[in-house]
């Protein structure tokens, strides 16, 4: 018989990127008394790794729990970026309701629509939290209307439409049920969670059923499966069977060696956990997302949606440049292989395939950001490798036509830049779907349907074209017939002619040809890209050229040479910049762009064969 467990609530926090999910979780933790008086607490506590902190984005979903009065509230903080949408889909299976956070100025954005759609499909009740009401340009009442329109657009039922609205400022730690009267604490939000989010229910007496929704990884204990107890009780040392809805033949007998529940920011050892508890289970090596742990006498896997397929791929290969092995700690193909396959333990949207050579691996992910975060993580761990230009994964439909992944791009730009954005995206096979004015008529919102290929390498151009004032959000929009060829880059590269050290005299002569990427004193090799030219073809330059001493003057005579400061490319910019015949050499200390074929003669021959 099904029973409700009134002392537990399970809730996920979902929103568009930068709308304040993680800051809201921080406040809920602080005001529930997780931290002792006077304890030094970092900003955005939940963003635990360095890259999350630097970029201000959540990459992996995190579990935490707070006590409010006598109710334990399990909270899951989810990523807001479209590339990590696979994380959101999964964790919604663990919860009984969601808090949708919406910025009081920006209103619903593309990702808001994506995450809300997922929640409504699972029939989850929604609490709408209008955040950042302390912003001077906040417009909470208009935003509420926009959210309700979005609910109607996504076919929400009557119960979902009748959702509570909370007006909050996560930064200052206040919430209120009335937009006109600011609150004094987060209590209204806590109360709404307890009263509105249904308590988990299940059959206490039946066999154990735990659906694994997330995988954590720890060097000491290996894989940790995180999921919700749907039915029965799970105990330490209990024998269970791993089964899977999508793999009917999978039946593996295992033993639960360790069981944890979440309490604030830590995991607490428990002996058993009942219906509705979110638990972490360690000691099972072969545990995957989507698996169900069942009692041996009642094996019934819980249905689980398939993970979104990757849309973009890159080649990761061993660095074979003349400067290889000087800076990295892990440089061999074995090191790179082990590290990529280890990433699969926690990242379910990633695919790693071996190619016909042992030196190269094909890595597929959900988008450029998804793969660039992996590259940056590996680089910081001391790995040295090379990556190719991102390419999209084509499919073939039933009629035998070639199809490609499409994206919906929502772009907010000042009115004067709208023309150049429309022109550029038109060249990249983008189709303008919608156009309207926002922010009192000073900004234009453009909506494009564009092939995923068209967006590769565009972000840098976009920031330049809009002088850094534009905002672009994209979301995957299924597959569509192939749209034709796109010319990615109109400018050629400046290529170093010989190996050596860049010298001011050589760079001074080279800078007339284009924009340089390097400074004096940097090591270069033949075939390395040292800058960008305004012409369409590549130009070879000698940046190691010294000024010759003659019998009439010294080499230091004449005027002092003035160099234009070089353009230092970030990881994303470099990945955007490289062409199909180039590679990005990634080491812990340097990012270098090079040609795949370093020898100029062989390179020209290969170009003629095309």
N, C-alpha and C positions, 0 to 999 in steps of 0.2 A: 504493500500500500504506500502511495506517495505521501510524503510529509514535507512540510515547509520547515526550513531552518531559520528562525527569526533573528538569531544573533549574528548573522553574516549578510553582507551585501557585496556583490562583485560588480565593479563598474570600470569601464575603459574611458579614457579621455581622448577624444578625436578632434582634429581640426586641420586647417590649412597650415602650411609652414609659417612660422613667426607670429602666430595668433595668440601665443602665450600658454600653451599646454603645460610645459615643464615648469614654468614659473608658478602656475596655479597649483601643481602638485607640491612644489616647495612650500607654499603657504599652508596647504592642508596639513603637511607634515609638521610644520612649526606650531600651528595652532592646536594640534591635537596632543601636543606635549611629548613628541618623539625626542626632542633635544632637551638636554638639561639647561638650567638657567645659566646664561653667560657663555654657553658653548659657541666656539667660533664655527660658523656654518658658511660654506662656500655658496656662491650664487649658482643657480641651476644644479642642485645637488644630484639630480637624477642623471644628468649627462656625465657619465663617469669616465669616458675615455677622452684623450687629449684632442682628437680631431673634432669630436662633438663640441667640446668647449670652445675651440678656436673658431669654428665656423658658425657656432650658435644654432646647430641643427641636431635633432635627435635621429640616430641611425638605427639603433636597436631598441625594441620595445623593452620596458623595464617594469618589474613588479615591485609593489610596496604594499604596506598595510598600515592603517591607523585605527585607533580605538576612539569611538565617539560615544560617550555615555556607556552603554553596555553592548554596543554593536561593533563588530569588527568589520571595517570597510577595506576590502582588497581593491587596490587601484592599479590599473595598468596604464602607463604613459606610452603613447604610440608615436611613431615618426609621422611628420606632416608632409614630407617630400614625396612626390609621385614615384621616384625611383625605389623607394622602400615601401611601396604600397602592399607588397606581399606580406610584410609584417602585420599590417593592420587587419587584413583579411583573416589571418589565423587567430589573432588574440580575441577577436569578437566572439569566437566559439567558447571562450572561457568565462564570459561575463553575462550578467542578466540585464544590463542596461548600459547606456552611454551618456557621457556629458559632451555635448557638442560645443566647442569654444569658437566664438565668432568675434572678430575684431570690430569694435564699435564704430570705426571709421571706414575700414575697407569693405566690411560686409561679407557675404558668402563669396568664396573664390573657387577656382576649379577643383582643388583638392577637397574643399568642404563638400562639394557635390559628390565626389567619388566616395569619401568615407561615409557620408550620410546614406548614400544609396546602399552600401554594404550593410549598414546597421538596419535600415528599413526592410531589406530583403530577409534578414534573419528575425524580423518582427520584434526587435528590441525597443523598449521604451526609451525616449530621448529627453534629457534635460538640456535646454539651450542656455548656455552661459554667455551673455554678451560682455566681453572683456574689454579692458582699456577704456572704461567710461570716464577716466580722469583726463583723457587726451583733450586738448582744447577744441579740436575739430570733430569730436565724437558726435554721432547722430544716432543714438540708440533706437529711437522709435522707428526711424526709416529702416534700420537694419532688421528689426523684428519683422516688419512687413516683407522685406526681401527673403528672410528665412522661411516665412510661411509660404511665400510663392514657390520657393524651392521644394518645400514639402509637397505642395500640390503637384508640381512638375514631376516629382518622383513617385507619384501615386501612393502617398501615405494614407493609411486608413484613419477613421475618425478618432480612434483612441490615441494614435500617434500625433494627430494634429492638435489634440487637446493637451499639449505638453506644457510644463511649467517653464517660465522664463526667469532667469536670475541675472541681475546686473552687477558686474563685479569689476574690481581693479586688483588683479593678482599681485601687482607690484606693491601696492600699499596695504594689501591684505584685507580688503573689505568686500562684502557682498550684500545685496538687498533684493527683495522681490518687487520693489517699486523703483522705476527709473528716476523719479523726481526726488526720492528720499535716499541719500547715500547711507550705507550700513556702517557698522563699527567693527565687525569681525566677519569671519567666514561661516559663522553659525547658520545663517539662512540656507547656505549651500549644503552644509552637513544635514540639516533638517530635511531638506528636499530629497537628498539621496536616500535617507532612511525611510521617508514616507512614500516616495514615488517609485523608487527602483524595487521591483519585486524580490522577495527573499528566494534563494535557490531552493528547489524542491527535488526530491528523489526518493527512491525506495531504500530505506535504511537496512531492511531485512534481506534484500536480494543480493546476488553476487556482485563482486567489486567491478566497477567500470570507471576507468580514468582515461580521458582523451588527452594525448600529449599535443599541446599547441605551440610550444616554444622549446628550443634547445639552448641550453647554456653550456659552456665548456670551461673546464678548469684543468690546469696542468697537473694537479695532484690527484683529482678524483675522476678525471675524464669527462664523459658526457653526462649532463644533468637534464633530465626531462621535466618540463614544467607543464602542469595541466590541472584541470578541475575534476574533483571526484563527482561523477554524475549519479552513481548509485552505489549502495553498500558502504563498506568501510575498508580502508587500506591500512595494513599494519606492517611494522618492521619484521623482517624474516619471513614474510608471507610468500608463498609460491604463487606466481601469476603467469598468465600466458599472454605474449604479445601477439596481437592480430591487427589486420589493416583492412579497411573497407575497400580500398582500390586493389588490394593484393589478397584474394581469398585463400591462397595456399600458405600464407605466412602464419605459422603457429610455432612460437618459440617459448619454451618453458624457462622462466628466470626466477630469481629470488630478489626481493626488495631488501637491500642491505642498509640503506639510510633513507630517512624521510624527514623533510624539512617543511615548515610553514614560514610565511613571511611575517616579519614584525618590524615596522619602520624600515630602516635601510638594511637590516640584517636578516639572515635565515636562522631559524631556531629549530633545533632537533625536536622531533615529536615521535611518540611511539605508535600513534595511530591518527587517522584523520577521517572525518565523516563527510556526508553529502554536502556539497557546496563549498568545501575548503579548496583553496588553490595551493597545491603542494609541489615541491621539487623533489625528484627521486634520483638518487645517484647509485652507482654500482652496476648499472646495466649498460654494457658496452654497445650493444646493437639496437639502440633505441632511436627512432626517427620521428619527425613531425608527422602527425596524422595517425600514428599508432594508437591502439587502445590496449590498456592493460586490463585483463579480465580474470575472474576466478576460473580455475581449470574446469569446474563443473558447469559453468554457464558462459560459453564463449560467444559473444555477440559484439562485433566491432561497431563503433559509432560512425555514421556517415560524416565525411569531411571533404570540403571542396578542394579541388586540385589547385595547386599553386600556379600563379600566373607564369606563363612561359617567358623566357628572356627574348629581347628584341634586337640586341646589339652585341657584337662580338669583337674581341681584340686578340691578337697573337702575343703571347708572353714568351720571350725566348732568352736564351743565354746570351749575355753581352760578349760580342767578339770584336769589339773595337780595339785599336792600338793601346787605349788607356784602360783596358779591361782588367779587373782584379786588383786595382790599386787602392780602391776606397771601400769596397764592400766587404762584409764579413762572410756572407753566404753567396757564392757566385756560381756553383755548379748546377747542372740540370737536376740532379737528385734533390738538392736543397730547395730549388724553386718548385719542383713537383710536390715534394712533401708539404710545403707551405700552402700551395694552392688547394691540395686535397684536404688539408686540415681546415681550411676556411669553409669547406662544404659542411663541416660539423655544425656550424651555427647559421650559415647563410643559405636558406633554401631556394632563393631565387637565382642562385649562381649555378652555372654549369662549367665543368672543366673537362675537356676532351684531349686525349693524346693525338698527335698528328703522326704522319709517316716518318718524321724524324724525332729522335729522342730529345733534341735540343729545344723543341718548340711546343707550346700548348695553346689550344684554342679556348679562351675564357669568354663565356657569354653571360650578360647581365641585363638588368632592366633599363639601363640608360647610362649616359656618360658619367654622371655623378656617382652612380653605384660603383662603376669600375675605377674611377679616379680615387675614390675613398680607399679601395683595396690597394691600389698602387702606392698611395701615400702611406698606408699602414705598413706595407711590406718594406718600403724604403726606410721608415723610421726604425724598423726592427733590424736593419743592417743588411738587407738584401740588395743585390745589384743585378739588374736585368735590362732587357730592351723590350719596348712594346711598339706594335704597329698602329696605324690609323684605325679608328673604330669603323666597323662596317656593319650594315644592318643585315638581319637574317631574313632572307626571302623565303616565301612559301609557294606552293603550287596548289591552286584550287581544283575543284572536281572537273572543271572544263579544261584543265591543263594549262590555265593562264598563270603567269607569274604574278604573285601578289607581294606587297610590302607593308611594313607596319606604318600606320598613320598616327599623327599626334594632333590633338586640339591645342592650339597656342592662344592664350589670353594675354594681350599686351596692353599695358597702361602707359601712354607716353604724353608729354606736353604736346599741345596741338601743332606746334611748328615742326615737330619731327615725324608726324604721322605719315607724311608723303614719302619720306626716304625709307621708312620701315616697310610700307606697302610695296614700294618698288623692289627693295632687296628680297623680300619674301616671295614676291611674284617671280623673280629670277630663279628662286629655289623651289619652284612648283607649288608655292603656297596659294591657297584659294581663300579669298576674303569672304567670310560667312556673315559677319555682323560688324556694325560700327556705331558707336554712340558716344555721347559726351558724359563725363563724370566730374566730380569735385567742382561743381559750380561752373562748368563749361571751360575750365582751363586745361583739362586733360581729355584725351580721347581713348576710349577702350576699343581695341580691335580684336576680333575673334577669327582665327585662321584654322583651316584644315590643311595640314602640311605633312609630306612624307617625313619619317624620322631621319632619313638621310639629309633632308634639307636643313635640319637644325644642327647637324654636326659642323662644328666650326663657326657657328653663327653668333654665339654669345659675345665673343670679343668684339665683332663688328657692331653688334647691337649696342653695347655700352659706349662705343666710340660715336656711333651715329646719333645717340640720344644724349650725349655728354654726361652719361652716368645717371640720367634722370628717369630712365624707362624701367618698368618692372615687367618681367616675362614669366609666365607660368605655363607649364605644359602638362598634358595628361594623355596617356595612351588611349587610342580610339579605334582599336581593332585593325584588321588587315584590309587592304583595298588593291585593285589592279595597279600594276607598275605604271608610274607616271612619266617615265622617260629619263634621259640622262641629265645630270646636273653638273655644272662646272663649279667645283668647290672654291678654288683659289685662283685668282687672276694674276697674282704676283709670283715671280720666281724667287729662288733662293740665292744668296751669296754663299759660295762654297770655298772653303779653304783649299789652297793649291798644294801646300806641303805641310809636313809635320814640324812642330817647333813651339815657340812661345810667341804670343801676339805682342807686337811692338808698336809703339805710338806712331812711328813713321809709316808703317804698313797700314795701320788702321786709318790714319789720316787720309791716305790715298784711296782707301776702300770706301770711306764714308760718303764720298761723292756718288757712289753707285747705288746707295740705298740706306736702310736703317740697320745699324749693327746691334748684335745681341751680346757681344763680349767686350771686356775691358782689357787694357794692356796687362801683360803678365800672365794671362790665362793660357793654359796648354791647349793646343789645337792639333788636329791631324788631317791628312788629305782626305777629302770627302765629307768633312764635318761642316754643317751649316752654321755660318757665323753671322748671318743677317738676312734681310729681306730686300729684294730689289723692286723697283716700280715697274720693271718690264715683265713680260709674260714668261720669258725663258730664263733659265739659270745662268749665273755668271760666276766664273772662277776668279778669285782674288788672292793675292799673296799678302796675308796680314803679318807674316814674319819677316817682311822685307826691311833690311837695315839701310840707313843712309850711308853711302860709301864715302870713305875718306879719300881725298885727292891731294896732290902736291900743292894745291893753291888754297885749300881751306880745310878746316877740321870738320869732322862729322857732326859736331855739336853747334856749328855756326848757323847763321840765318835766324829767322824769326822763331819764336816759341810756337809749337804746333798746338792748336786748340781742337780738342775732340768734343763732338756732341755726346752727351751722356747716353750710354747704350740702353736699349729697351730690354729690361730683364723680364723674361716670361715666367709666369707662375705655372704650376702643373696643368691646370685647366687650359690656360692659354697655349701652352706647348702642345697639348693633345689636340686642341682645335687647329693649330697652325700646321702640323705635319701633313704632308701629302701622301698619296698612296705609295710613292717610291721612297719614302723616308721612314726612319725609326726614331723613337725617343729613347735615348739611353738614360736609365734611371739609376742613380747611385745615392748612398746616404747623404752625400754632400753636394752633388751636382746634377743638373738636368742638361743633357746635351742633345741637340738634334743632329742627325747624320743621314746620309744617303744609304740605302740598303746596300748598293754596290759602291764601294769606296774608290776603286780604280777608275779614273776618268775615261780611259779608252773602252773598258768593258761596259761602263755605264752608257756611253754613246751607242755602242753596238746593240745593247739591250733596248734602247729607246728606238733605234731604227727598225728592230724586229717587230715592234708593236703595230 
